[in-house]
Amino acid sequence: MSRIGKLPITLPEKVEVTVSSNNEVIVKGPKGSLSTMVDRDITVSQEGNTLVVERPTEQKRHKAMHGLYRSLINNMIVGVSQGYKEDLELVGVGYKATMAGTTLELALGYSHNIFLSLPDEVKATAVTEKGKAPVITLESIDKQLIGQVAAKIRSLRKVEPYKGKGIRFVGEVVRRKAGKTASK
């Protein structure tokens, strides 16, 4: 049996889950509402304040779907009750980030600034303190979307291993390489 799939999901207070007849799971909470379609073979049932995800057989496909949908539903419940937050820092001389509405403007050492339009579901703030690297904070209720946006921002200037410059997650450890050794 799937180790993740067999775990029941406990619902926090003020979180409401409804499962429609066509296997759509809708989660409503204080921060918003999310929904996802569940495979027709997987059953989602609510018993009191716990949610149980079950599969019909021991087929490999059913085992894979069991853990997947349990994780997706749990991520939605955590999202609408607590939300998700990602912090990215810009390490490099002259690297800057500013927010203008839903547009993120980045100066990353290229000959031009990069303008990135963020989805409405993602709230972003850019903070620059003197003597520290600028930090971009992303907040959302959708874990997949916030991860996708963070990966997109990070891909604009990946961390290089020699000087350590680039966009990285706060607390990320970057493996540094030794540079060339000068002769004589």
Disulfide bonds with the S-S distance in Angstrom:
none
